[in-house]
Amino acid sequence: MKILKYTFQIFLVALIAMGCSQEDDSTNYVNSIAAPANISATVNVTQDNTGLVTITPLGEGVVSYIINFGDGSEISNPIKPGEHVQHTYAEGSYEAAITATGLNGLKTTAIQEVVVSFKAPENLVVSIENDPAISKQVNITATADYAISYEVYFGEPGNDDPIEANNGETISYTYQEAGVYTIKVVSMSAAIQTTEYTEEFEVTAILQPLASAVTPPSRNPEDVISIYSAVYNDVEGTNYFPDWGQGGQGSGWTEFDLNGDTMLQYINLSYQGIALADGTSINVSQMEYLHLDVWTAGDINTIETSLINNASGTVTEAPVVSGLTAGEWTSIEIPISAYTDQGLTVTEIFQLKFVGDPWATGTVFIDNIYFYKEPSNTPTGLVGTWKMTNEAGALGVGPSVGDTSWWNCDTDCVNLRACFYDDTYVFGSDGSFSNNLGNETWVEGWQGGSDSCGSPVAPYDGSASATYTYNESAGTVTINGTGAYIGIPKANNQGELPNVAVPSSITYNVSFIDSNTISVYVEAGAGVFWQFKLVREGAVASPVAGTWKVASETGALGVGPAVGDTSWWNCDAGCVTDRACYYDDTYVFETDGTFTNNLGSETWVEGWQGGSDSCGAPVDPYDGSASATYTYNAGAGTITLNGTGAFIGIPKANNQGELPNVDVPSAITYNIEFIDTDTMSVYIESGAGVFWQFKLVRI
């Protein structure tokens, strides 16, 4: 039983100055350290009927402990982490209060039950189970009346030392090999006599994945060449076990089905091949990476992946070795340059080869084998196929542009009108336009329908012979042809049907949110604005595209010795207020791959820039003038900014170290992780063990 509570105490702390380069020499960061956590204790009692108990407190972020033994005796002296205290109890049950103090004086108290009985443990119940997720790990829990702790002897040759835990807690142990072992549990109280339990238990190994690899992201067809994947279109006729002799060495293969997700299983992997259909080869010279996901139980340490090229009858190959992590999927990203740098031509790849190490001793599962590159530039202008964005608020009407307060289609409405949200609007490169409505669309009452899904009604049934004229400078598109429309058929420049005549043309206002998303509206009568948000069908927008800034909150900017740790310095509430000129800076990732720092007239200028660690005019090259681009690698979880003076977070942190101690870089690579679609965590290691970290939000 553990009950946590927090108390606060103010006291002065003497700090030793740190030699590491810091954003701020202040010791204010101490105030942001959290209270001690995960407070507990191991409790041992001597089995001699004396009631002598040894208590070893445990916790995180602790500088000292004190213990109230719960029996009316004096509180203990301060106890350092890793040390213990002994106390003699009379027979009975007690609640010992363990109070842990952190560096800044914050305290956390946990209650630990202590049972002292001079009776031997009774009603011993032991649970022994194989861990469902960790291979060859056994989890053991023992409970008994009058018991205070128990020991487990695992019966593994060469290991005779028991592991001890409090009564009712769980002990986990990982065996070297699967097999049957004699496990003995000894339950102990304060009495001399113990109670034992013994069981012959079979320890099992997990020899296959329990979950699928991460699903690959959506990509444009021209940006991916798939060999084996359920997401993309694979090269037809591919042979996943051509058997170049490895079958005679005991190697084999099958297609493993994990709850409907199929993957390649190579057994006793010596070497295995994948061969494209006879006469088939692929040119991967325009691709950037080879991706594959590999799972092993731990009997294979590395996998060698070779590309084999057949240029005019001359066969050449090059290998790349990748390490594997036992018991989990290893996502492997191999740059194509890793092959071409070895002199391999990659214009006529017709085979792949995998080699296991150790040779012919273990099994691997492989999924999602494909070559890819970052998204290509998407078409410009309106040419292409568009449809209403399948989200709440994409369709609505209101008294002004941007205001759909009169009515808009919410989530339930979107679900109800699925027959409408799959309608497409096709702008041909020859100036033609068509409405593709399928068998059903949303039919309103004025059309003779019942405000429900139904067969399209002429002339708004997609049969119109229509054209369009796009005026980019005016931001308008005119649809010519009776029955042709964008969004809903009733809204036109004269008003709303059936109150006006059916028009032969309609002019809409259109603006690009990005290259694949447009905002469209038509004023259908004075002050009546029907508004639509359309997305280009099949387009794949980078999830980082948009405008971002550092979150205006405590801890969103900081530095520390590890990812997730900004204990060296982080910007607290007062700092956020002082640096308002910094927190309004934006980082703009355009859909065309360009990147911009928008700093305004002021940003935070540090001393190394010639400033005074205060708001001031941006300093070249970190003034937003850089002509920069970015590359987002979803598989690796990185963003690379290319362009001298382009940065995320703070300008001084880069991959070589911190300015001005290193050269000004022309490119910087950051690690990123999406917290949600509009929030991301960014960090960069700017020198060994120096992690600058930023929390960005989309605006």
HELIX and SHEET records of a PDB file:
HELIX    1   1 ASN A   28  SER A   32  5                                   5    
HELIX    2   2 PRO A  221  ASP A  223  5                                   3    
HELIX    3   3 GLN A  246  GLN A  249  5                                   4    
HELIX    4   4 SER A  337  THR A  340  1                                   4    
HELIX    5   5 THR A  411  LEU A  416  1                                   6    
HELIX    6   6 ALA A  418  TYR A  421  1                                   4    
HELIX    7   7 GLY A  445  GLN A  447  5                                   3    
HELIX    8   8 ALA A  573  ASP A  578  1                                   6    
HELIX    9   9 ALA A  580  TYR A  583  1                                   4    
HELIX   10  10 GLY A  607  GLN A  609  5                                   3    
SHEET    1   A 4 LYS A   5  THR A   7  0                                        
SHEET    2   A 4 LYS A 107  VAL A 116 -1                                        
SHEET    3   A 4 GLY A  92  THR A 101 -1                                        
SHEET    4   A 4 SER A  64  ASN A  68 -1                                        
SHEET    1   B 3 ALA A  37  VAL A  45  0                                        
SHEET    2   B 3 LEU A  52  GLU A  60 -1                                        
SHEET    3   B 3 VAL A  85  THR A  88 -1                                        
SHEET    1   C 3 GLU A 122  ASN A 130  0                                        
SHEET    2   C 3 GLN A 137  ASP A 145 -1                                        
SHEET    3   C 3 THR A 170  THR A 174 -1                                        
SHEET    1   D 4 ILE A 163  ASN A 166  0                                        
SHEET    2   D 4 SER A 149  TYR A 153 -1                                        
SHEET    3   D 4 GLY A 179  MET A 188 -1                                        
SHEET    4   D 4 THR A 195  VAL A 203 -1                                        
SHEET    1   E 4 VAL A 224  TYR A 228  0                                        
SHEET    2   E 4 VAL A 364  TYR A 372 -1                                        
SHEET    3   E 4 ASP A 261  ILE A 267 -1                                        
SHEET    4   E 4 GLY A 252  LEU A 258 -1                                        
SHEET    1   F 4 VAL A 224  TYR A 228  0                                        
SHEET    2   F 4 VAL A 364  TYR A 372 -1                                        
SHEET    3   F 4 TYR A 289  THR A 296 -1                                        
SHEET    4   F 4 TRP A 329  PRO A 335 -1                                        
SHEET    1   G 4 TYR A 271  ALA A 275  0                                        
SHEET    2   G 4 ILE A 349  ASP A 357 -1                                        
SHEET    3   G 4 THR A 302  ALA A 311 -1                                        
SHEET    4   G 4 THR A 314  GLY A 323 -1                                        
SHEET    1   H10 TRP A 407  ASN A 408  0                                        
SHEET    2   H10 LEU A 395  GLY A 398 -1                                        
SHEET    3   H10 PHE A 529  ARG A 536 -1                                        
SHEET    4   H10 GLY A 384  MET A 388 -1                                        
SHEET    5   H10 THR A 424  PHE A 427 -1                                        
SHEET    6   H10 SER A 432  ASN A 436 -1                                        
SHEET    7   H10 ALA A 466  ASN A 471 -1                                        
SHEET    8   H10 THR A 476  ASN A 480 -1                                        
SHEET    9   H10 SER A 505  ASP A 514 -1                                        
SHEET   10   H10 THR A 517  GLU A 523 -1                                        
SHEET    1   I 2 THR A 441  VAL A 443  0                                        
SHEET    2   I 2 SER A 452  GLY A 454 -1                                        
SHEET    1   J10 TRP A 569  ASN A 570  0                                        
SHEET    2   J10 LEU A 557  GLY A 560 -1                                        
SHEET    3   J10 PHE A 691  ARG A 698 -1                                        
SHEET    4   J10 GLY A 546  VAL A 550 -1                                        
SHEET    5   J10 THR A 586  PHE A 589 -1                                        
SHEET    6   J10 THR A 594  ASN A 598 -1                                        
SHEET    7   J10 ALA A 628  ASN A 633 -1                                        
SHEET    8   J10 THR A 638  ASN A 642 -1                                        
SHEET    9   J10 ALA A 667  ASP A 676 -1                                        
SHEET   10   J10 THR A 679  GLU A 685 -1                                        
SHEET    1   K 2 THR A 603  VAL A 605  0                                        
SHEET    2   K 2 SER A 614  GLY A 616 -1                                        
END                                                                             
